[in-house]
Amino acid sequence: MKLRENFILHRAGEKSYLVPVGGANFAGVVQGNDLLGEILSLLQEETSESAIVDALCDRIDAPREALSRDVGTVIRSLRDIGALEP
């Protein structure tokens, strides 16, 4: 999976934003914390949910189960708004 090209990531301090551009079928802005920004950064390239969790485990001092749960939640939300390539 990968973030669609018509969504861009913007970071401002500890806040992360996913902004639709061009032909996106979503009219809004997704706002989140630094963890969201890390997940979105990893989705700039083709990857898998498990690869994202592995990368986050290397970067963040948090239980793997919690990171896995958070990644799953973010991915479901991104799919719901059409931000991920099929």
Summary of the structure (lengths in Angstrom):
residues: 86
radius of gyration: 12.3
end to end distance: 6.7
largest distance: 37.6
contacts: 225
relative contact order: 0.22
helix: 43%
strand: 20%
